Amino acid sequence: MRIKGKVVLITGSGSGIGKCSAQLFAREGATVIVNDLDTAKGEETVAEIVAGGGEACFLHADVTNAGSVKEMAEAVLAKYGRIDVLFNNAGISGVGALHEIEPDVWERVMNVNIRGVYLTSKYVLPSMMARKSGIVINMSSCVAEIGLAKRASYAATKGAVLALTKSMQVDYAAYGIRVNALLPGTIMTPFVENYLKQSYDDPEAAIESIKKRQLSGELGRPEDVAQAALFLASDESKFMMGSPLYIDGGVVFGKNA
C-alpha cells in the first residue's frame, strides 16, 4: 500500500500503460480517476479495479480541449477535494519523416502529446499549489534522447515534454510539488502495435529488429513502466525533482557489440 489514500488522476488510462498503471495504483491503495476518450475502455478499466477491491471512477475528457479538461479537474476536486498525483499519460503515435507528414497530422500529434500535458497540468496545478503538495508525472519517451527513423512528430513532442518537465519543476518546487518524467523504450502495448502496423509491411520482423537495439533483447511490458510510475507517485522518490526516469531496456545508454 505504497500510495494508500492518495487521489490519482491518470489520463489515457483506458488501455496500455495507463490502464496497467491505474490497476497497480489502485492495488497500492490509491483512489484512481480513470480518464480516456474511449468511454467503453475507460469504464472497463474501472470495472476491473472495483472487481479487485479497489476504488476508481471514470471521467470522459478530451485532453486537447480546455473546457473539457477544466470540467474534469473541477469534477475530481468537487468529489475528492484534492488531486495528489497527476499522471499525464495520454498520447498518440506519429509516423513518418518530417517531409512526409501532413500538417493536420502533425497538429494532431502536437495537440494530444504536448497540449494535453499543458492543459491537464494547468487545471490541476492550482489546487496542488494551494495545498503545497502534489506530484506530476509526465510521459516522455527515450526518443527524446535519441534519433529514430520516421518518428519526427512523436520525437518532437516527447522532447518538448521532457523540457517542459524540467521547467515545471523549477516553477513549482516552492509549492512542494514534484515533477518528473518517464522515458520508456519500446513497450508492447496497443499503441506500439498500431505503430508497427502503420510503419512496417512485416510487423513480426520489425519486432525482432527492435529487440536487437535494446540491450535487454526484449520489448518492455506495460507493467515495467507502471512500476516506475508507482515509484514516482510514492514517497520513495521524494528526492527526485525534474528528473527523467529511463525504462528503455538499455536503448539510450547502451550499444550492442
C-alpha positions in Angstrom: 0.0 0.0 0.0 2.7 2.5 -1.1 0.3 5.2 -2.1 -2.6 4.5 0.3 -5.2 7.3 0.4 -3.8 9.3 -2.5 -6.2 10.6 -5.2 -4.6 9.9 -8.6 -5.7 11.2 -12.0 -4.3 9.2 -15.0 -5.1 10.5 -18.5 -5.3 8.0 -21.3 -5.9 5.1 -18.8 -8.4 3.0 -20.8 -5.6 0.8 -22.3 -1.9 0.1 -22.3 0.5 1.7 -19.8 -2.3 4.0 -18.4 -4.6 1.1 -17.7 -1.9 -1.0 -16.2 -0.8 1.9 -14.0 -4.4 2.6 -12.9 -4.8 -1.1 -11.8 -1.4 -1.1 -10.0 -2.1 2.2 -8.3 -5.5 1.0 -7.0 -3.9 -2.2 -5.7 -1.4 0.0 -3.8 -4.2 1.9 -2.1 -4.9 4.9 -4.3 -8.3 6.2 -5.4 -7.9 6.3 -9.2 -9.6 8.6 -11.6 -9.5 6.9 -15.0 -9.7 9.3 -18.0 -9.9 8.3 -21.6 -11.6 9.4 -24.8 -12.9 5.9 -25.2 -15.7 5.6 -22.7 -16.1 1.8 -23.0 -12.4 1.2 -22.4 -12.2 3.6 -19.5 -15.3 2.1 -17.8 -13.8 -1.4 -18.4 -10.7 -0.3 -16.5 -12.8 1.0 -13.6 -14.9 -2.2 -13.5 -11.8 -4.3 -13.3 -10.3 -2.2 -10.5 -13.6 -2.3 -8.5 -13.9 -6.0 -9.0 -10.4 -6.4 -7.5 -11.5 -4.4 -4.4 -10.0 -1.1 -5.5 -11.6 2.4 -5.7 -11.9 4.1 -9.1 -14.2 6.2 -11.2 -14.3 7.2 -14.9 -14.3 10.7 -16.3 -14.5 11.3 -20.1 -12.5 14.2 -21.2 -10.5 15.3 -24.3 -7.1 16.4 -23.1 -6.8 18.7 -26.1 -10.0 20.7 -25.2 -9.6 23.3 -22.5 -13.2 23.3 -21.4 -13.3 19.5 -21.2 -10.2 19.3 -19.1 -11.3 22.1 -16.8 -14.6 20.3 -16.2 -12.7 17.1 -15.4 -10.4 18.7 -12.9 -13.3 20.5 -11.2 -15.3 17.3 -11.0 -12.4 15.5 -9.3 -11.9 18.3 -6.8 -15.6 18.6 -6.1 -15.8 14.9 -5.3 -12.5 14.2 -3.5 -11.3 17.7 -2.5 -7.8 17.2 -3.9 -5.6 15.6 -6.5 -2.4 14.2 -5.0 -0.9 12.7 -8.2 -1.4 13.7 -11.9 -0.1 11.2 -14.4 -0.1 12.9 -17.8 -0.1 9.6 -19.8 -2.4 10.3 -22.7 -0.6 10.2 -26.1 -0.7 9.1 -29.7 1.9 7.9 -32.1 3.2 9.8 -35.1 4.8 8.1 -38.1 6.9 9.5 -40.9 9.9 11.6 -41.7 9.2 15.3 -41.4 8.6 15.9 -45.2 6.1 13.0 -45.3 3.8 14.3 -42.5 0.7 16.3 -43.5 0.1 19.5 -41.5 -3.2 18.2 -39.9 -1.5 15.0 -38.8 1.4 17.0 -37.3 -1.0 19.2 -35.4 -2.9 16.3 -34.0 0.2 14.7 -32.6 1.3 18.1 -31.1 -2.2 18.7 -29.6 -2.5 15.4 -27.9 1.1 14.9 -26.7 2.0 18.5 -25.7 -1.2 20.5 -25.4 -2.7 17.6 -23.5 0.1 17.8 -20.9 -0.2 21.6 -20.7 -4.0 21.8 -20.3 -4.3 19.0 -17.7 -1.4 20.4 -15.7 -2.8 23.9 -16.0 -6.1 23.0 -14.4 -4.7 20.6 -11.7 -1.7 22.5 -10.5 -3.5 25.4 -8.8 -5.2 23.0 -6.3 -1.8 21.4 -5.6 -0.2 24.9 -5.2 -2.9 25.8 -2.7 -2.2 22.6 -0.6 1.5 23.0 -1.1 1.7 19.3 -2.1 1.5 17.3 -5.2 3.2 15.0 -7.7 3.1 15.3 -11.5 4.4 12.5 -13.8 4.8 13.3 -17.4 5.1 10.7 -20.1 8.0 11.4 -22.3 10.0 8.7 -24.3 13.5 7.6 -24.9 13.2 9.1 -28.4 13.5 12.5 -26.7 17.2 11.5 -26.3 18.0 9.6 -29.5 17.3 9.8 -33.2 14.9 7.3 -34.6 13.8 6.9 -38.2 10.4 8.1 -39.2 9.4 9.4 -35.8 9.7 13.2 -36.3 6.4 14.4 -34.9 6.5 11.9 -32.0 10.1 12.7 -31.1 9.4 16.4 -31.2 6.5 16.1 -28.8 8.4 13.9 -26.3 11.4 16.1 -26.4 9.1 19.0 -25.6 7.5 17.1 -22.7 10.9 16.4 -21.2 12.0 20.1 -21.4 8.6 21.1 -20.0 9.0 18.7 -17.1 12.3 20.4 -16.1 10.8 23.9 -16.4 7.7 23.0 -14.4 9.9 21.6 -11.6 11.7 25.0 -11.3 8.4 26.9 -11.2 6.6 24.6 -8.7 9.3 23.4 -6.3 8.5 26.2 -3.9 4.9 24.8 -3.6 6.1 21.3 -2.6 5.2 19.9 -6.0 7.5 17.3 -7.6 7.5 16.9 -11.4 9.3 14.0 -13.1 9.2 12.3 -16.5 9.1 8.7 -17.6 11.2 7.8 -20.7 10.1 4.3 -21.8 11.7 2.4 -24.7 9.6 0.2 -26.9 6.8 -1.2 -24.7 4.4 -3.8 -26.3 1.1 -2.0 -26.0 -1.8 -1.4 -28.4 -0.2 2.0 -29.1 3.0 0.2 -30.3 1.2 -2.5 -32.2 -0.7 0.2 -34.1 2.6 1.9 -34.9 4.2 -1.3 -36.2 1.2 -2.0 -38.4 1.4 1.5 -39.8 5.1 1.5 -40.4 6.1 -2.0 -41.5 5.0 -4.5 -44.1 6.0 -7.3 -41.7 5.3 -6.3 -38.1 6.7 -9.5 -36.7 10.1 -8.9 -38.4 10.0 -5.4 -37.1 9.6 -6.6 -33.6 12.7 -8.8 -33.9 14.6 -5.9 -35.3 13.5 -3.6 -32.4 14.6 -6.2 -29.9 18.1 -6.1 -31.2 18.5 -2.4 -30.5 17.6 -3.0 -26.8 20.3 -4.4 -24.6 17.7 -6.4 -22.8 16.9 -8.3 -26.1 13.3 -8.0 -25.3 10.5 -5.5 -25.6 9.2 -3.9 -22.4 5.8 -4.6 -20.8 3.2 -2.1 -19.6 4.0 -3.4 -16.1 7.6 -2.2 -16.3 6.5 1.4 -16.8 3.6 1.2 -14.4 6.1 0.1 -11.6 8.3 3.1 -12.4 5.3 5.4 -12.3 4.3 4.0 -8.9 7.8 4.8 -7.7 7.5 8.4 -8.8 4.0 8.6 -7.2 5.2 7.3 -3.9 7.3 9.0 -1.2 10.2 6.6 -2.1 11.1 9.1 -4.9 10.8 12.2 -2.7 14.3 13.4 -3.6 13.7 13.2 -7.4 12.8 16.5 -8.9 12.7 17.4 -12.6 14.3 14.0 -13.4 14.0 11.7 -16.4 13.5 8.1 -15.5 14.5 5.6 -18.2 12.7 2.3 -18.6 14.1 1.5 -22.0 15.9 -1.8 -21.9 19.2 -0.1 -22.5 18.4 1.8 -25.7 19.7 5.2 -24.7 22.9 4.4 -22.9 23.9 1.1 -24.3 25.0 -0.4 -27.6 25.3 -4.0 -28.6 28.8 -5.0 -29.8 
